[in-house]
Amino acid sequence: MTSFRTGDRVKVKEQASSRHHGRIGTVVRTEIRGLAVTYQLSFDQTQVLPTTDNRFFEYDLEGVASH
């Protein structure tokens, strides 16, 4: 079972190696390959990111409380 679902708002952790650390995005797709879970995020509806630039492992993300 995955921690995040499509549509969830998540934050890329500050200690993540990605240049997007600290940014908040929306989960648009979840991929499960064996024990590895990756999430594809959308940061801005107008911004198209290269495929590898918007995928993160679960341990690089944290949930964002909705208001």
Secondary structure, DSSP 8 states (H G I E B T S, - for coil): --S--TT-EEEE-TTSSSTTTT-EEEEEEEEEETTEEEEEEES-TT----GGGGEEEGGGEEE----
